[in-house]
């Protein structure tokens, strides 16, 4: 293995919650989305909550990126579906979905130390299992092509073709001694045939690994626990997350839990597992609070922090376990709750809102990198333009469409990214 590249750091690219954020209950297998389907949403509050999380991470770690809302409503989709007054509401709502805010599904990312050509590779997720998400990848790729357009350092691919479902980084983990060092990439897939669809297909994961030029000996393919999928863990990052040498996981995350650990250790002997037993936090409570849909990050001064939703602090069993973990003086030294309730109500915690990219920030288009002054400017645009609330019955109205389109255009103009219009 080569020595670590000290210019490479982990930059989290969070999704800005779009002005069409709504609760249409489109995501089969996503318990939170289904339970809040039909509720009134608050796009302005949602976007400001996400921006506040970004501000906190910028202050802690010195680097923070963002990705922008995709154009909505998607008139191309409504035309393809020949939407009229008799069209089912869910088909109409798909064209208004703001689910691209969950950038953990934007792409799978393999950092330069892992790839054959020494570039950071990104493959947009095709998200073919769900209509409202399958429309995203071409526009996502347009954005990635700009943000990571430095071809000396990045390679952006097309999505894996259907029918192999690919959900991006939400089913991908990386183990390494340090972000700039060679790593082992872990791909987690599901098997079809259960109550809810297994969205990540094994062959999609293997195709991404080949596209990225990964060393087969540094790749691990693991099956997600079917019981976890049926309980509402529609992505692996709802039940497990990794950072550097640490795997933080629920005891029921994988189909063969001990076999999964052994496979990871065979490729990465330094693996340290922090497992939450079912007796301490039930699978249902882990999914309800999104304890594992957290950002596990390396602190600048050493040790790791776990950025969790406020719902974790409000759960007696989850918070008791977190306090016991901190008292044990293990690798995770701090737990930081954040308020992302608007995202949580639609089934996305702190980890859903971010895409991890190991890179030299100087090689990224600076328009996609956050600063304090830029955060202030973005907050002002959101305050002035994002709808205060959206009732699902308003989906499809010309008035709301005009408002949503104008809001996004205002942000693109402010960020000098009008080529994404």
N, C-alpha and C positions, 0 to 999 in steps of 0.2 A: 504494500500500500504506500502511496505517496504521502508526504507530509500535509498537514492541514493548510488550507488557503485562508490566511487571516483577514483577507478583504471580504470574505463571504460571511454574511450574517442572515439570520432569519427575519424576514420582513412579512408581517401579516397584512394582507390586502382584504379589508373589510368591504362588504357590500353596503352601499348607501340605500336605505329603504326607499323604494320608489313612491311617487305620489298616488299610484293606483292601489296601494296596499289595502287588501280587503280580505274578509273571511268568507270564502265561498265553499270551503270544505271539499276541495278538489282532490285531496291526496289520500287515496285508499291505503290503509295501514298506518297512517299518521294519526294517532289517537287524539292529540291536541287539536289538530286541524279539524278532525271530524266533530269533536265536542264543541268547538266554537263556530262551526259552520252556521252562517246566517246572522252572526253577531255584527254589531256596528264596529268598524275599525277606526283607528286614529292615525292616519299616515304621518301627520306632522310630528306627533309625539313619538311615533315609532322611529322616524328618521333621526330625531334629536337624541333619543335614547342610544341608538347605534353610534351616532357621532360622539356622544359623551364617552362611550366605551373606547372609541378610537383615541380620544384625547388622553384618557388615562394610560393607555398603552404607549402612546407617544412619549408621555412624561416619564414612564418607567423605563422604557427600553431605547428611546432615542430614534426609533424608526417605525413608521406606520404608513401603509399604502391604502388605497381604496379603489374600488371598481364602481362604475356608474349604473344607474337603472337602465334597463333596456327599453326601447320605444314601445309604449303602450297607449291605447289599445293597438294590438297587432292587426291592422286591417287586412294584411295579406292572409292571415289565418281565417278571419271571418269570411273573406271572399272564397277561400278554398272550401270552407264548410257550408257555403251558401246560406249564411245565417239570415233568418227572417223572423217574423213575429212568432212563428210556431216552433222555433228552434229551442231545444231544452236549455234551461238557464245555465247549466254547467258548461255547455259548449261555448256559449257566449262569454261566460266568466273566464274561460281559459285564455282568451285573447287579452284579458285585462290583468292577468296574474302578475304580481310583483315578486314572484318567488326567486328571481335572479339575485335578490338581495342576499341569498344564502350562497355565498361564493365558495363554500366548501364543496359545492357541486359544480363549480365553474370548470374545473379541470383537474387532472392529475399532474403533479409536478415532480420531476426527478432532477435534483441539483447536479451541477457540473461534476462534482467528484465521483458521482455514481455512473456517469454515462461514458460510452466509448469515445465520443468525439470531444469530451470536455466542455460541452455546452449544457445549460439548463434547458430541459425539454418540458413542454407543456402540451397536453392533449385535452382539448375541451371535451366534457362529458356529453354523450348524446342524449341521455335522460329519456330514452324512448319508452319507458314503462308508463309514463304519465303524459297525456296530451299537453297539459299546461306547461310542462317543463321541456318536452321534446322540441318545442319551437325555439328554445333559447340559444342553442350552440352556435348557429351562424353569426348572430349578433355578438355573442360572447367572444367568438374568435376574432371578429373585427376589432374589438377592444383590446384583446390580448396582443394582436398583431401590432398595435400602436404602443401599448405600454411596454411590451417586451420586443420591440422592433429592432434592437441592436443585434444583428445576425452574427456578430462575432461572439456573442455570449449566450444567445437564446435561440431555440428552435421551437416554433409553434406549429403543431400538426392539425390536420382535420380530425374530426371525431371518428371513433371506431364506427364502422357501418352497422346498421341494424341487420339482423335482429338481436345482436349481442348487446344487452343493456349495460351501460357504463354510467356510474353515478359520481365519478371523480374522486377527489381527495377524501370524501366522507367514508370511503371504504379502503383507504390507503394509509399506511403508517410508515415511518422511517426510523430506523435505529442506527445510532452512530455515537462515536466518542465525543464529537463536537460537530456543530453544523457545517464547518468547513472541511471536515474529514470524509473519507469514504464511508458509505453507509450501506445498510441492508434494508431493502424495501419490502414491506409486508402488504400483500394484497388480500383482502377479505371478501369472499363472495358468498352468495346464497344458492340454495338448491330450490328449484321450482316444485310446486305441488302443495304448498301450505295454504292456510287461510288467507294470507296476504301475499302479494307478489314479492318474490326475491328479486330485487331490482338490479343487483350487481351480478353479472354472469362471469363465470370463471374464464371463459374464452375471451371476454372483453379485457379482463385484467391481464391475461397473458399477451394479448395483442398490444396493449399499452407498454408492457415491459419490453417487447421486441421493438416497437416503434422508438422507444427511448434509448435503445442500445445498452440495456442493462446486462450486467454479468449474471448469467443464470444461477451461479453459485451464491449470489448475493440477493436473490429473490426468494421470498417465502409466500406460498399460496395456502390460505387457511379458510375453512368453511365456517361461516357464522352459525351460531346456534339457531336451529329452526324455531325453537321455543321462544327465543328472544325476538325474532321477527314477528311471530304471532302475538307477542305481548306488546308490540308497537315500536320495536327497535328496527325501523325500516332502513337505517344505515348503521354500519358498524360503529360510527362515532357517537352513537347514542349509548353504547355499552363499553367502549374502550377508546383510549387515546394514548399515544406514545410521544415521548420527547427525549431526544438523545438516547441515553442508555436505559430509560425508565419506561415501563409499560404500566399504565394505570387502568385497571380493568375490573369489571364485575365478574364474579365467579361463574356466571352463566352466559358469558359472551360468546363462547366458541362451541362448535359441535363436539369437539374433543378438546376440553380445556387443557389437560396435561399434555396431550399430544401437540397442541399449539405451542405451549411453552417450550417443549423439547425441540420442535422444529425451528423456533426463533433462536434458541440457545445454540443449536448446531451451527447456524449461520453467524450468530453474534453472541459469543460466549459471555460477554460482559453484561448481558441483559439482567436488569433488576425489576422484578415484578412487584407491584403494589396491588394486591387483590382485595376487593371488598367482598366479604362473604355474604351469602344470601341471608344468613341469620342476623346480620347487622343491618343490612339494607336490602329489602326485597327487590326483585327484578322490577316489579310494578312501580315501586317508589323511586327507584333509580331512573326509570323512564319518565315518570311524572315530573320529577324535579330536574331532570337532565344533569345529574351529577357528573356524568362522563362526557356530555356534550359541552365540555369545558375547554378552555385554552390552557394547556400544560406548557409552561414557558420557562426558559432559563433566565434567572435573575442576573443583572449585570455584575453583582457582587458575589455570585455563586449561589448554588442551591436553586430549587425550582419553586414556582408559584402556580397555583391552580385558580384560574379565573372562572367562577361559577355564577349561575343565575341566582338572584335573590331568593328564589323558591327553595334553594338548598338550605339557606339559613332559617327558613320558616318551617322546615321539616325536622321534627324532633330526632328521628332516627338518622337522617343524613348528617345533620349538624353535629350530633353526638359522635358519629364516626369520624367526621373531619377533625373534631377537637382531639379525639384519641390519637388520630394519625399524627397531628402536629406534636402532641406530647411524646410520641415515640421517637422523635428526632430522625425521621427517615429522610429520603431525598426531597420530598415535597415539604417546604418550610413555611409556606404562607398560603392561605386561602382567601381570595378576594371576591366578594359578591358584587355583581353589577346588575343594574336594572335594565332588562331587555324584555319587559313583560309583553309588549306588543308582538314581538317576534315569537316569544314563547307560546303565546296563545294560538299561533299558527303552526307550531311544531318546530321551532328553531331556536336553539340556545346560543351561547357565546361562540361555540366552535363552528356552528352552521354559518355564522356571519363572516367567517374569515377563511382566506386561502393562504396557506403557508408557502412562501417562496424564499429559498435560500439563494442569495445573490449578493453582488456588490451593488448597493443602492445607486452608485454613480452610473451604472449601466442601464437603469430604468428611466423611462420618460418621466421627467420631474413633475409633469402635470398630474401624475397619479400618486405622488407622494405627499403626505400630509405635513403641514407646518401649523403652528399655533395661529398665525395670521390667516392661513387658508381655512382652518377650522372655523374661525370667527366669521369669515366671509360666507362659508357654506351654511353655517347656522342662520345667518341673516337671509340668505336666499330661501332656505327651507321655511323659516318663519313667515316670510312674505308670500310664498307661492304654494306650498304644499296644502292640500285640503285638510281642514281640521278634523273631519270625520267622513266616512263613506259607509252608507247603508247598502247592503247587497242589492236592494231593489233599485238603486241608482245606477248599477252597472248597465252600460249600454246607452245611457242618456248622452245626448250631444253636449249638454252643458258640462257634465263631468268630464267627458272626453276632451273638450276644449281646455278645461282647467288643468288636466293631467298633462296634456301635450305642452301647454305653455309653461308649466312648472319645470318640466325636464329641460325644455329649451333654455330657460333662464339659468339653470345650473350649468349646462354645457357652455353657454356664452360666458358665464363668470369664470369658468375654468379654462377657457380658450380651447375647448374641445368640440367645436361645432361640426367637425368632420364626422362625428358620430350621430349627427342629427338625422 
